[in-house]
Amino acid sequence: MPTLYVENVPADLYDALRRQAKSEGRSISSEVMKLLSEHVPTSAELARRRRAFALARKLRESQCGFHPPSGVKIETTEEMLRGDRGR
């Protein structure tokens, strides 16, 4: 298993991580692994999400008759939020 070293962690972030790990009864390393696994999707997870979105799109189209015009890309909620953050 690869090892990850992180340098120059801001003191306030490290303290928050240490407090959170302690409150959950975990080591800092275990807490970081938990946070990474919850918030960084693997390629398998991304593929699963793509399949779920495609299925939801098909369901929406079959339920309400909505079909975007050919060549028109509809932004996902995630893409819209990222765009808003850039303002």
N, C-alpha and C positions, 0 to 999 in steps of 0.2 A: 504494500500500500504506500503511495507517495506521501511525503511529509511536506507540510506547508509551514513556512516561517513568515511572520508578518513583522515588519520593522516600522518604527516611527508611529506607533499607535498613539493618538492624542491621549493625554492623561485622563481627561474627563470621560472619554469613550471607554478606555480600559477600566476605569472605576465603575462605570455603569454596567459593563459586561461582568465584572467581578461580583458586583452586588446581585445582578440577575442570576448568575450561576449559583451563588450562595443561597439565594432564596429558593431555587429549584433543587438544591441538594446535589449539584453537579460541579465538576471541575470546570475551570475556564475552557479547557480544551473540549470537553464534552458539550459545553454550552455553545461553543463556536460551531462544532459539527452539527448540532441540532439546528441552529440558525441557518447554516449553509444549506442543509438538506431541505429545510422548509422554504427557503427563499431563492435558491439558485436551481432552476430546472435543468435536469439532464437532457440529453438529446432524446432519450426514450420518452420523457415527460413532455417535451415539446411536440413530439410526434403524436402522442396521445391527445394533447390539446388541439392540434390541427385536425385530427379525425373528429373530435367532439364538435369543434366549430363548424366543420363541413357538414356534419350530421344536423346540427342546429340550423344551419343555413337552409339545408334541404327541407327540414321540417317547417321552417318559417315560410318558405316559398310555397310549399304544398298547402299550408294552413290558410295563408292570407293572400295568396296569389301574387306576392311581391316578387318581381324579377328585375334586378338592376339592368339598365341598358347595357348592351354589349360594349365591352371595353371600358366601362366605368367601374372604378375601384371604390368600394365602400370601405371606409376606415373602420377598424375595430375600435372598441372602447379604449383599449390600451393605447392605440396610436393617437386617438383624440386627446387623451390625458397627457401624453408626452408632448403633443403639439401645444397644449395649453400651458405646460410648464415652461416652454420655450419663450413665452411672451413676456 
